[in-house]
Amino acid sequence: MRLTDVAIRKAKPRASAYKLTDGKGLFLWVQPSGSKWWRYAYRYNGKPKMLALGTYPEYSLAEVREAHAKARKVLASGIDPCEAKKEHKRQILLNAENSFEKVAREWHQVKSATLDQRYAGFVLRRLEADIFPKLGTRPIRNITAPELLGVIRFVEARGALEVAHRLLKSCGQIFMYGIATGHADCNPADSLQDALKPMKKGHFAYLHEKELPEFLWALETYKGMRQAQLATKLLLLTFVRTKELRGAMWSEINWEKAEWHISAERMKMRRPHIVPLSSQALTILHELKQLNGRWKYIFPNPYKPIKCMSENAVLNVIDRMGYGGRATGHGFRHTASTILNEHGFNRDHIELQLAHVETNKVRGVYNHAQYLAERHKMMQWWADSLDAMRKQHDKPLMRIGKRAERFVAH
């Protein structure tokens, strides 16, 4: 006779364990302590075996009968149900060890050693917010390209195109790490490079005045390559084009006049350009002289010093500071121009310093040395203002007043 729920509930403990059978090897084993164990007795390769199916009432009679039926099918296929259960547990443990989140955090820990801590935190927060909730528990080896694309497209759909592209890049690096460490077999991100909407090309990202204090503090405390940090500082102080900074040569610096003379062939507009150097810019150049004075370029390539540094050097600093997508080296020009105009400096002085020459608005013959004295004062005010914001990064830049008026030529 098969078991019933009533019979199971009424089964009382005895001095020794006893069985209540349900048929086909399934039985309830009642213990002297009162515990009730579900068991499946079977023979495999002629030997008696027993499979544990849980306890009552944690597993009901209906649930155990279903598990029993599955175990009998496994046995019928020639596989030992006990070994199949062990393998299932092993796979669960293996999948937990090979989960995307576990591998991603391991990758992040390794990667963080070479990244600015602020940027490293930014990368992890992006993964925690957008990737881990959907893919974190999945075995990294089982994640497919369509599955990854579906998750990334949730980010794309909310209009965060740049974040979506950066997440795809990070995921690609995680899969490559997984392959190298034996956790994954392929990189599904590789096939998704053209699957996202392209980022719109427009104005270079730039910082507003209220964002500068925190940015300057982050730049000052940057822990990456010193040359790249100094290059970013000098670019902000001089707001030249990134290409002009990268190709800067020691022969262009006039130490006595505190000026940087850039030849016409190196300028976008093919006209010579003079950059007045503030005391802060000169301090940076003196340090760079100690570092790179034996080379032609002020910013030599670390691997091939006869060439100038990479075009991505400054952008990488900004990215690792956590300002990727929010600021660019070229955007420093927009930031400086906006603030200087807002603080009452002469527009012609600013445009000359930016090396802008609008053919329909040129006033007289172009002269790269025009208003040089005023531009010296303007550049020193700009450097002093950046210093003030860095030192008091929770306070806005002082509006035009007595302190600024002494630098402004009306």
Backbone hydrogen bonds in HBPLUS format (Angstrom, degrees):
<---DONOR---> <-ACCEPTOR-->    atom                        ^
c    i                          cat <-CA-CA->   ^        H-A-AA   ^      H-
h    n   atom  resd res      DA  || num        DHA   H-A  angle D-A-AA Bond
n    s   type  num  typ     dist DA aas  dist angle  dist       angle   num
A0008-ILE N   A0004-THR O   3.04 MM   4  6.34 154.9  2.11 150.8 157.9     1
A0009-ARG N   A0005-ASP O   3.01 MM   4  6.21 161.0  2.05 147.8 152.4     2
A0010-LYS N   A0006-VAL O   3.03 MM   4  6.22 150.7  2.12 148.2 156.2     3
A0011-ALA N   A0008-ILE O   3.27 MM   3  5.28 149.9  2.36  98.4 107.2     4
A0018-TYR N   A0030-VAL O   3.07 MM  12  5.44 149.9  2.17 142.7 151.5     5
A0030-VAL N   A0018-TYR O   2.81 MM  12  5.44 151.1  1.89 174.0 172.6     6
A0020-LEU N   A0028-LEU O   2.80 MM   8  5.02 148.6  1.90 142.7 153.1     7
A0028-LEU N   A0020-LEU O   2.80 MM   8  5.02 162.0  1.83 138.1 143.4     8
A0022-ASP N   A0026-LEU O   2.80 MM   4  5.42 165.2  1.82 158.3 153.1     9
A0026-LEU N   A0023-GLY O   3.15 MM   3  5.56 164.0  2.18 120.0 120.1    10
A0041-ALA N   A0025-GLY O   2.86 MM  16  4.77 166.4  1.88 133.5 133.2    11
A0027-PHE N   A0039-ARG O   2.94 MM  12  5.55 160.3  1.98 159.1 162.1    12
A0039-ARG N   A0027-PHE O   2.97 MM  12  5.55 162.8  2.00 166.4 167.8    13
A0029-TRP N   A0037-TRP O   2.68 MM   8  4.95 172.9  1.68 153.9 155.6    14
A0037-TRP N   A0029-TRP O   2.96 MM   8  4.95 171.7  1.97 137.5 137.3    15
A0031-GLN N   A0035-SER O   2.82 MM   4  5.23 176.9  1.82 168.0 167.9    16
A0034-GLY N   A0031-GLN O   2.86 MM   3  5.27 157.6  1.91 114.1 121.8    17
A0056-TYR N   A0036-LYS O   2.88 MM  20  5.42 162.2  1.91 152.3 156.2    18
A0038-TRP N   A0054-GLY O   2.86 MM  16  5.52 168.5  1.88 152.8 155.2    19
A0053-LEU N   A0038-TRP O   3.08 MM  15  5.17 174.7  2.08 135.1 133.8    20
A0040-TYR N   A0051-LEU O   2.91 MM  11  5.04 146.5  2.03 141.2 151.2    21
A0051-LEU N   A0040-TYR O   2.88 MM  11  5.04 162.8  1.91 141.7 146.7    22
A0042-TYR N   A0049-LYS O   3.03 MM   7  5.37 166.7  2.05 143.5 147.3    23
A0049-LYS N   A0042-TYR O   2.68 MM   7  5.37 160.6  1.71 169.9 164.2    24
A0044-TYR N   A0047-LYS O   2.84 MM   3  5.29 155.4  1.90 150.5 152.0    25
A0047-LYS N   A0044-TYR O   3.04 MM   3  5.29 166.0  2.06 111.8 115.2    26
A0059-TYR N   A0055-THR O   2.83 MM   4  5.89 150.2  1.92 155.9 165.9    27
A0064-VAL N   A0060-SER O   3.00 MM   4  6.22 159.9  2.05 152.1 157.5    28
A0065-ARG N   A0061-LEU O   2.97 MM   4  6.14 156.9  2.03 147.5 153.9    29
A0066-GLU N   A0062-ALA O   3.15 MM   4  6.40 150.2  2.24 143.2 150.5    30
A0067-ALA N   A0063-GLU O   3.07 MM   4  6.39 157.1  2.12 145.8 151.8    31
A0068-HIS N   A0064-VAL O   2.76 MM   4  5.94 151.7  1.84 150.1 158.7    32
A0069-ALA N   A0065-ARG O   2.96 MM   4  6.15 152.6  2.04 142.0 148.6    33
A0070-LYS N   A0066-GLU O   3.15 MM   4  6.45 154.4  2.22 145.4 151.6    34
A0071-ALA N   A0067-ALA O   3.00 MM   4  6.24 154.9  2.06 144.4 151.4    35
A0072-ARG N   A0068-HIS O   2.98 MM   4  6.26 153.3  2.05 149.6 156.3    36
A0073-LYS N   A0069-ALA O   3.14 MM   4  6.43 146.5  2.26 141.1 149.7    37
A0074-VAL N   A0070-LYS O   3.03 MM   4  6.36 153.5  2.11 147.9 154.9    38
A0075-LEU N   A0071-ALA O   2.96 MM   4  6.26 157.5  2.01 147.6 153.6    39
A0076-ALA N   A0072-ARG O   2.87 MM   4  6.06 152.4  1.95 141.7 149.7    40
A0077-SER N   A0073-LYS O   3.09 MM   4  6.34 132.7  2.32 138.9 150.2    41
A0077-SER N   A0074-VAL O   3.15 MM   3  5.24 134.2  2.37  95.9 108.3    42
A0079-ILE N   A0074-VAL O   3.23 MM   5  5.67 158.2  2.28 153.9 148.8    43
A0078-GLY N   A0075-LEU O   2.95 MM   3  5.27 160.4  1.99 111.3 116.7    44
A0084-ALA N   A0080-ASP O   2.93 MM   4  6.20 155.0  1.99 154.8 163.1    45
A0085-LYS N   A0081-PRO O   2.95 MM   4  6.13 148.9  2.05 143.3 150.6    46
A0086-LYS N   A0082-CYS O   3.10 MM   4  6.41 155.1  2.17 144.1 150.4    47
A0087-GLU N   A0083-GLU O   2.93 MM   4  6.17 156.6  1.99 148.1 154.5    48
A0088-HIS N   A0084-ALA O   2.94 MM   4  6.15 148.7  2.04 141.5 150.2    49
A0089-LYS N   A0085-LYS O   3.04 MM   4  6.34 158.2  2.09 148.9 153.7    50
A0090-ARG N   A0086-LYS O   2.92 MM   4  6.18 153.2  1.99 145.0 153.2    51
A0091-GLN N   A0087-GLU O   2.90 MM   4  6.15 151.9  1.98 147.0 153.8    52
A0092-ILE N   A0088-HIS O   3.03 MM   4  6.32 153.4  2.10 146.4 153.5    53
A0093-LEU N   A0089-LYS O   3.02 MM   4  6.28 161.5  2.05 150.0 154.4    54
A0094-LEU N   A0090-ARG O   2.80 MM   4  5.98 157.2  1.85 145.8 153.3    55
A0095-ASN N   A0091-GLN O   2.76 MM   4  5.88 159.3  1.80 147.9 153.3    56
A0096-ALA N   A0092-ILE O   3.03 MM   4  6.24 149.4  2.12 141.3 149.4    57
A0097-GLU N   A0093-LEU O   3.02 MM   4  6.31 152.1  2.10 145.9 153.3    58
A0098-ASN N   A0094-LEU O   2.85 MM   4  6.06 137.6  2.03 142.0 154.9    59
A0099-SER N   A0096-ALA O   3.47 MM   3  5.14 163.5  2.49  99.6  99.4    60
A0140-ILE N   A0098-ASN O   2.86 MM  42  6.05 171.0  1.87 156.7 156.5    61
A0103-VAL N   A0099-SER O   3.06 MM   4  6.34 169.5  2.07 160.6 162.7    62
A0100-PHE N   A0138-ARG O   2.82 MM  38  5.87 148.2  1.92 162.2 166.6    63
A0104-ALA N   A0100-PHE O   2.77 MM   4  5.86 156.5  1.82 150.1 158.1    64
A0101-GLU N   A0136-GLY O   3.00 MM  35  4.33 168.6  2.01 128.0 126.0    65
A0105-ARG N   A0101-GLU O   2.86 MM   4  6.03 159.1  1.91 151.5 155.8    66
A0106-GLU N   A0102-LYS O   3.06 MM   4  6.24 150.0  2.15 141.0 149.6    67
A0107-TRP N   A0103-VAL O   2.83 MM   4  6.11 157.4  1.89 149.7 156.0    68
A0108-HIS N   A0104-ALA O   2.83 MM   4  6.06 157.1  1.88 146.5 153.3    69
A0109-GLN N   A0105-ARG O   2.93 MM   4  6.09 152.4  2.01 142.0 148.7    70
A0110-VAL N   A0106-GLU O   3.14 MM   4  6.42 158.3  2.19 147.2 152.3    71
A0111-LYS N   A0107-TRP O   2.82 MM   4  6.00 166.1  1.84 155.6 160.1    72
A0112-SER N   A0108-HIS O   2.79 MM   4  5.78 149.0  1.89 146.0 153.5    73
A0114-THR N   A0111-LYS O   3.01 MM   3  5.83 161.1  2.04 124.3 129.2    74
A0115-LEU N   A0112-SER O   3.17 MM   3  4.92 158.9  2.22  99.2 105.7    75
A0120-ALA N   A0116-ASP O   2.87 MM   4  6.13 162.5  1.90 158.3 164.3    76
A0121-GLY N   A0117-GLN O   2.98 MM   4  6.09 157.1  2.03 143.5 148.6    77
A0122-PHE N   A0118-ARG O   3.09 MM   4  6.33 146.4  2.21 138.7 148.2    78
A0119-TYR N   A0320-ARG O   2.85 MM 201  4.33 110.3  2.35 169.8 151.0    79
A0122-PHE N   A0119-TYR O   3.03 MM   3  4.91 115.9  2.45  92.0 108.3    80
A0123-VAL N   A0119-TYR O   2.96 MM   4  6.30 155.1  2.02 156.1 161.4    81
A0124-LEU N   A0120-ALA O   3.15 MM   4  6.42 163.9  2.18 149.4 153.1    82
A0125-ARG N   A0121-GLY O   2.97 MM   4  6.13 158.4  2.01 147.5 153.6    83
A0126-ARG N   A0122-PHE O   3.12 MM   4  6.33 151.8  2.20 144.9 151.9    84
A0127-LEU N   A0123-VAL O   3.19 MM   4  6.52 156.4  2.25 147.3 153.1    85
A0128-GLU N   A0124-LEU O   2.87 MM   4  6.13 161.7  1.91 154.3 159.7    86
A0129-ALA N   A0125-ARG O   2.95 MM   4  6.03 147.6  2.05 143.7 151.5    87
A0130-ASP N   A0126-ARG O   3.03 MM   4  6.07 160.7  2.07 149.6 154.2    88
A0131-ILE N   A0127-LEU O   2.93 MM   4  4.92 149.3  2.02 128.1 137.2    89
A0132-PHE N   A0127-LEU O   2.90 MM   5  6.01 167.8  1.92 154.0 157.6    90
A0134-LYS N   A0131-ILE O   3.10 MM   3  5.72 141.2  2.26 116.8 126.4    91
A0135-LEU N   A0131-ILE O   2.85 MM   4  5.83 165.4  1.87 165.1 168.8    92
A0136-GLY N   A0132-PHE O   2.79 MM   4  3.89 143.9  1.92 116.2 121.3    93
A0138-ARG N   A0135-LEU O   3.07 MM   3  5.30 147.4  2.18 109.5 119.5    94
A0142-ASN N   A0139-PRO O   2.90 MM   3  5.47 148.8  1.99 117.4 126.4    95
A0143-ILE N   A0140-ILE O   3.45 MM   3  5.51 159.3  2.50 102.1 107.7    96
A0148-LEU N   A0144-THR O   3.01 MM   4  6.30 161.9  2.05 154.7 159.1    97
A0149-LEU N   A0145-ALA O   2.88 MM   4  6.03 163.5  1.90 156.3 161.4    98
A0150-GLY N   A0146-PRO O   2.97 MM   4  6.10 153.1  2.04 141.7 148.3    99
A0151-VAL N   A0147-GLU O   3.35 MM   4  6.67 150.5  2.45 143.1 149.4   100
A0152-ILE N   A0148-LEU O   3.04 MM   4  6.34 166.1  2.06 155.9 159.6   101
A0153-ARG N   A0149-LEU O   2.84 MM   4  5.98 151.2  1.92 151.6 159.6   102
A0154-PHE N   A0151-VAL O   3.19 MM   3  5.45 142.9  2.33 102.6 112.6   103
A0155-VAL N   A0152-ILE O   3.04 MM   3  5.38 125.7  2.35 104.0 116.7   104
A0156-GLU N   A0152-ILE O   3.06 MM   4  6.44 157.8  2.11 146.0 152.8   105
A0157-ALA N   A0153-ARG O   2.80 MM   4  5.84 151.4  1.88 142.1 148.8   106
A0158-ARG N   A0155-VAL O   3.24 MM   3  5.56 141.3  2.40 103.8 113.6   107
A0159-GLY N   A0156-GLU O   3.00 MM   3  5.38 157.0  2.05 115.5 119.1   108
A0164-ALA N   A0160-ALA O   2.94 MM   4  6.18 155.5  2.00 150.8 158.2   109
A0165-HIS N   A0161-LEU O   2.99 MM   4  6.30 159.5  2.03 152.3 156.9   110
A0166-ARG N   A0162-GLU O   2.92 MM   4  6.16 156.7  1.98 149.3 156.1   111
A0167-LEU N   A0163-VAL O   2.81 MM   4  5.99 154.1  1.88 150.0 157.2   112
A0168-LEU N   A0164-ALA O   3.02 MM   4  6.23 157.2  2.07 146.9 152.7   113
A0169-LYS N   A0165-HIS O   3.08 MM   4  6.32 151.8  2.17 140.6 148.2   114
A0170-SER N   A0166-ARG O   2.92 MM   4  6.21 159.5  1.96 149.0 154.2   115
A0171-CYS N   A0167-LEU O   2.83 MM   4  6.05 163.6  1.86 153.9 158.4   116
A0172-GLY N   A0168-LEU O   2.94 MM   4  6.12 152.9  2.02 142.8 150.3   117
A0173-GLN N   A0169-LYS O   3.09 MM   4  6.43 151.2  2.18 145.6 152.8   118
A0174-ILE N   A0170-SER O   2.95 MM   4  6.28 147.1  2.06 146.7 156.6   119
A0175-PHE N   A0171-CYS O   2.91 MM   4  6.21 161.9  1.94 155.9 159.5   120
A0176-MET N   A0172-GLY O   3.02 MM   4  6.24 154.5  2.09 143.6 150.9   121
A0177-TYR N   A0173-GLN O   2.98 MM   4  6.17 149.9  2.07 139.8 147.9   122
A0178-GLY N   A0174-ILE O   2.81 MM   4  6.10 151.0  1.90 145.6 154.7   123
A0179-ILE N   A0175-PHE O   2.87 MM   4  6.19 148.1  1.97 147.5 155.4   124
A0180-ALA N   A0176-MET O   3.06 MM   4  6.29 160.7  2.09 144.8 149.6   125
A0181-THR N   A0177-TYR O   2.96 MM   4  6.19 142.4  2.10 146.7 156.7   126
A0183-HIS N   A0178-GLY O   2.73 MM   5  4.76 135.8  1.92 151.9 152.6   127
A0184-ALA N   A0178-GLY O   3.04 MM   6  4.86 147.1  2.15 108.5 104.8   128
A0182-GLY N   A0179-ILE O   3.24 MM   3  5.18 161.7  2.28 101.7 107.0   129
A0190-ASP N   A0187-ASN O   3.09 MM   3  5.83 157.5  2.14 121.1 126.6   130
A0192-LEU N   A0189-ALA O   3.08 MM   3  5.24 163.8  2.10 111.8 115.8   131
A0195-ALA N   A0192-LEU O   3.00 MM   3  4.92 163.3  2.02 108.0 113.1   132
A0211-GLU N   A0208-HIS O   2.90 MM   3  5.34 145.6  2.02 112.1 122.7   133
A0212-LEU N   A0209-GLU O   3.20 MM   3  5.37 148.5  2.31 103.8 112.7   134
A0215-PHE N   A0211-GLU O   3.25 MM   4  6.39 161.5  2.29 150.9 156.3   135
A0216-LEU N   A0212-LEU O   2.78 MM   4  5.88 166.7  1.80 167.4 169.1   136
A0217-TRP N   A0213-PRO O   3.05 MM   4  6.25 153.2  2.12 144.4 151.7   137
A0218-ALA N   A0214-GLU O   2.93 MM   4  6.18 157.1  1.98 148.5 154.7   138
A0219-LEU N   A0215-PHE O   2.85 MM   4  6.12 151.9  1.93 149.3 157.7   139
A0220-GLU N   A0216-LEU O   2.90 MM   4  6.06 153.9  1.97 143.6 150.7   140
A0221-THR N   A0217-TRP O   3.10 MM   4  6.31 144.0  2.23 142.8 151.7   141
A0222-TYR N   A0219-LEU O   3.27 MM   3  5.05 164.6  2.30 101.2 104.5   142
A0229-GLN N   A0225-MET O   3.09 MM   4  6.39 154.2  2.16 150.6 158.5   143
A0230-LEU N   A0226-ARG O   2.89 MM   4  6.16 163.9  1.92 159.2 162.8   144
A0231-ALA N   A0227-GLN O   2.87 MM   4  6.08 151.3  1.96 147.3 155.9   145
A0232-THR N   A0228-ALA O   3.06 MM   4  6.26 154.9  2.12 143.4 149.1   146
A0233-LYS N   A0229-GLN O   3.01 MM   4  6.33 156.2  2.07 148.2 155.0   147
A0234-LEU N   A0230-LEU O   2.88 MM   4  6.08 164.6  1.90 151.5 155.4   148
A0235-LEU N   A0231-ALA O   2.90 MM   4  6.04 152.3  1.97 145.4 153.4   149
A0236-LEU N   A0232-THR O   3.10 MM   4  6.29 153.6  2.17 143.4 149.5   150
A0237-LEU N   A0233-LYS O   2.99 MM   4  6.27 150.8  2.07 146.7 155.4   151
A0238-THR N   A0234-LEU O   2.92 MM   4  6.02 149.5  2.01 147.8 154.9   152
A0239-PHE N   A0235-LEU O   2.72 MM   4  5.18 139.4  1.88 139.8 149.4   153
A0244-GLU N   A0241-ARG O   2.98 MM   3  5.24 121.0  2.34 103.1 118.0   154
A0245-LEU N   A0241-ARG O   3.06 MM   4  6.47 148.6  2.16 151.7 161.3   155
A0246-ARG N   A0242-THR O   2.95 MM   4  6.20 169.2  1.96 157.8 159.9   156
A0247-GLY N   A0243-LYS O   3.18 MM   4  6.27 157.3  2.23 144.2 149.2   157
A0248-ALA N   A0245-LEU O   3.06 MM   3  5.20 165.0  2.08 112.2 115.6   158
A0298-ILE N   A0248-ALA O   2.93 MM  50  5.71 170.4  1.94 141.2 143.9   159
A0252-GLU N   A0249-MET O   2.98 MM   3  5.53 160.8  2.02 115.5 121.7   160
A0250-TRP N   A0296-LYS O   3.32 MM  46  6.38 157.0  2.38 159.3 164.9   161
A0253-ILE N   A0250-TRP O   3.20 MM   3  5.61 164.3  2.23 113.0 117.7   162
A0261-HIS N   A0252-GLU O   2.88 MM   9  5.13 165.1  1.91 156.4 151.9   163
A0254-ASN N   A0259-GLU O   2.79 MM   5  5.17 174.8  1.79 166.0 165.9   164
A0258-ALA N   A0254-ASN O   2.90 MM   4  5.76 118.9  2.28 140.3 157.2   165
A0259-GLU N   A0254-ASN O   3.09 MM   5  5.17 162.1  2.12 140.8 146.1   166
A0277-LEU N   A0258-ALA O   2.81 MM  19  5.16 168.0  1.82 146.9 142.7   167
A0260-TRP N   A0275-VAL O   2.90 MM  15  4.92 148.1  2.00 131.4 141.8   168
A0275-VAL N   A0260-TRP O   2.81 MM  15  4.92 158.0  1.85 141.2 148.7   169
A0262-ILE N   A0273-HIS O   2.78 MM  11  5.13 166.9  1.80 164.3 165.5   170
A0273-HIS N   A0262-ILE O   2.94 MM  11  5.13 163.8  1.97 149.8 154.2   171
A0266-ARG N   A0263-SER O   3.14 MM   3  5.66 151.7  2.22 111.7 119.9   172
A0267-MET N   A0264-ALA O   3.04 MM   3  5.25 159.7  2.09 110.1 116.6   173
A0270-ARG N   A0267-MET O   3.06 MM   3  4.93 156.9  2.12 101.4 108.2   174
A0282-LEU N   A0278-SER O   3.00 MM   4  6.32 156.5  2.06 150.9 157.4   175
A0283-THR N   A0279-SER O   3.03 MM   4  6.25 148.5  2.13 140.8 148.9   176
A0284-ILE N   A0280-GLN O   3.18 MM   4  6.49 155.8  2.25 144.7 150.2   177
A0285-LEU N   A0281-ALA O   2.99 MM   4  6.28 158.1  2.03 147.7 153.9   178
A0286-HIS N   A0282-LEU O   2.89 MM   4  6.12 151.0  1.97 149.0 156.4   179
A0287-GLU N   A0283-THR O   3.16 MM   4  6.46 154.9  2.22 144.7 150.7   180
A0288-LEU N   A0284-ILE O   2.93 MM   4  6.23 158.1  1.98 150.3 157.1   181
A0289-LYS N   A0285-LEU O   2.79 MM   4  5.98 138.7  1.96 140.1 151.8   182
A0290-GLN N   A0286-HIS O   3.23 MM   4  6.56 146.9  2.35 140.5 147.3   183
A0290-GLN N   A0287-GLU O   3.12 MM   3  5.23 121.9  2.48  96.1 109.8   184
A0291-LEU N   A0287-GLU O   3.13 MM   4  6.49 146.7  2.25 141.6 151.2   185
A0292-ASN N   A0288-LEU O   2.64 MM   4  5.69 173.6  1.64 160.1 161.9   186
A0293-GLY N   A0289-LYS O   2.83 MM   4  4.29 129.0  2.09 128.0 127.5   187
A0295-TRP N   A0292-ASN O   2.99 MM   3  5.67 166.9  2.00 125.9 130.2   188
A0309-MET N   A0299-PHE O   2.78 MM  10  5.68 138.7  1.95 170.0 159.6   189
A0301-ASN N   A0307-LYS O   2.77 MM   6  5.59 160.3  1.81 143.1 141.4   190
A0307-LYS N   A0304-LYS O   2.84 MM   3  5.79 165.8  1.86 134.3 138.4   191
A0313-ALA N   A0310-SER O   3.25 MM   3  5.36 168.3  2.26 107.7 110.9   192
A0316-ASN N   A0312-ASN O   2.79 MM   4  5.87 151.0  1.87 155.9 162.7   193
A0317-VAL N   A0313-ALA O   3.26 MM   4  6.58 148.6  2.37 139.8 147.4   194
A0317-VAL N   A0314-VAL O   3.10 MM   3  5.13 118.6  2.49  95.7 110.6   195
A0318-ILE N   A0314-VAL O   3.04 MM   4  6.40 164.9  2.06 156.1 159.1   196
A0319-ASP N   A0315-LEU O   2.86 MM   4  6.02 155.0  1.92 144.9 152.6   197
A0320-ARG N   A0316-ASN O   2.86 MM   4  6.01 162.8  1.89 148.7 152.8   198
A0321-MET N   A0317-VAL O   2.97 MM   4  6.16 130.3  2.22 143.0 156.3   199
A0323-TYR N   A0318-ILE O   2.97 MM   5  5.40 155.4  2.03 164.3 157.7   200
A0322-GLY N   A0319-ASP O   2.96 MM   3  5.29 155.5  2.02 107.6 115.5   201
A0326-ARG N   A0323-TYR O   2.90 MM   3  5.14 155.7  1.96 124.4 131.0   202
A0327-ALA N   A0323-TYR O   3.13 MM   4  5.86 132.0  2.37 178.0 166.4   203
A0332-PHE N   A0329-GLY O   3.16 MM   3  5.52 152.9  2.23 105.5 113.2   204
A0333-ARG N   A0330-HIS O   3.10 MM   3  5.79 148.6  2.21 115.9 122.7   205
A0335-THR N   A0331-GLY O   3.02 MM   4  6.36 163.1  2.05 154.0 158.7   206
A0336-ALA N   A0332-PHE O   2.89 MM   4  6.06 170.2  1.90 151.8 154.1   207
A0337-SER N   A0333-ARG O   2.95 MM   4  6.03 167.5  1.96 149.0 153.2   208
A0338-THR N   A0334-HIS O   2.91 MM   4  6.02 165.3  1.93 151.6 155.7   209
A0339-ILE N   A0335-THR O   3.06 MM   4  6.23 171.7  2.06 154.6 156.8   210
A0340-LEU N   A0336-ALA O   2.90 MM   4  5.97 169.7  1.91 157.2 160.7   211
A0341-ASN N   A0337-SER O   2.98 MM   4  6.04 159.5  2.02 146.2 152.2   212
A0342-GLU N   A0338-THR O   2.92 MM   4  6.09 157.8  1.97 147.4 154.2   213
A0343-HIS N   A0339-ILE O   2.94 MM   4  6.10 134.0  2.15 142.6 154.8   214
A0345-PHE N   A0340-LEU O   3.14 MM   5  5.65 162.2  2.17 163.1 157.5   215
A0344-GLY N   A0341-ASN O   3.17 MM   3  5.38 159.1  2.22 111.4 111.8   216
A0349-HIS N   A0346-ASN O   3.11 MM   3  5.37 119.9  2.49 101.5 115.6   217
A0350-ILE N   A0346-ASN O   3.12 MM   4  6.49 158.4  2.17 152.7 158.9   218
A0351-GLU N   A0347-ARG O   2.89 MM   4  6.12 168.4  1.90 158.1 160.7   219
A0352-LEU N   A0348-ASP O   2.96 MM   4  6.06 156.7  2.02 145.1 151.4   220
A0353-GLN N   A0349-HIS O   3.00 MM   4  6.17 152.5  2.07 141.9 149.7   221
A0354-LEU N   A0350-ILE O   2.92 MM   4  6.23 137.9  2.10 144.5 156.8   222
A0356-HIS N   A0351-GLU O   2.91 MM   5  5.27 169.3  1.93 162.0 159.5   223
A0355-ALA N   A0352-LEU O   2.98 MM   3  4.88 151.4  2.07  98.5 107.4   224
A0361-LYS N   A0358-GLU O   2.79 MM   3  5.29 162.8  1.82 122.0 127.4   225
A0370-GLN N   A0367-ASN O   2.99 MM   3  5.29 165.8  2.01 116.9 119.7   226
A0375-ARG N   A0371-TYR O   2.90 MM   4  6.09 153.2  1.97 151.3 159.9   227
A0376-HIS N   A0372-LEU O   2.90 MM   4  6.14 147.2  2.01 148.3 156.4   228
A0377-LYS N   A0373-ALA O   3.24 MM   4  6.61 157.5  2.29 145.6 150.4   229
A0378-MET N   A0374-GLU O   2.91 MM   4  6.19 157.3  1.97 147.5 154.6   230
A0379-MET N   A0375-ARG O   2.88 MM   4  6.03 161.6  1.91 149.5 153.5   231
A0380-GLN N   A0376-HIS O   3.07 MM   4  6.28 149.0  2.17 144.7 152.8   232
A0381-TRP N   A0377-LYS O   2.95 MM   4  6.21 155.2  2.01 148.5 155.4   233
A0382-TRP N   A0378-MET O   2.95 MM   4  6.22 158.7  1.99 149.0 154.8   234
A0383-ALA N   A0379-MET O   3.06 MM   4  6.25 159.3  2.10 140.8 145.8   235
A0384-ASP N   A0380-GLN O   2.91 MM   4  6.10 163.3  1.94 150.3 155.1   236
A0385-SER N   A0381-TRP O   2.86 MM   4  6.02 154.0  1.93 150.0 157.3   237
A0386-LEU N   A0382-TRP O   3.03 MM   4  6.29 154.0  2.10 147.2 153.8   238
A0387-ASP N   A0383-ALA O   3.01 MM   4  6.28 155.6  2.07 147.2 154.0   239
A0388-ALA N   A0384-ASP O   2.93 MM   4  6.21 155.0  1.99 145.5 152.3   240
A0389-MET N   A0385-SER O   3.01 MM   4  6.28 154.9  2.07 147.0 153.2   241
A0390-ARG N   A0386-LEU O   2.95 MM   4  6.15 153.2  2.02 147.1 154.7   242
A0391-LYS N   A0387-ASP O   2.97 MM   4  6.19 162.0  2.00 154.4 158.4   243
A0392-GLN N   A0388-ALA O   3.02 MM   4  6.08 142.9  2.16 139.6 149.6   244
A0395-LYS N   A0392-GLN O   2.86 MM   3  5.65 160.4  1.90 135.6 136.0   245
A0405-GLU N   A0401-GLY O   2.68 MM   4  5.64 158.2  1.72 161.4 169.2   246
A0407-PHE N   A0404-ALA O   2.91 MM   3  5.55 158.5  1.96 120.0 127.0   247
A0408-VAL N   A0405-GLU O   3.16 MM   3  5.13 143.1  2.30  98.1 108.6   248
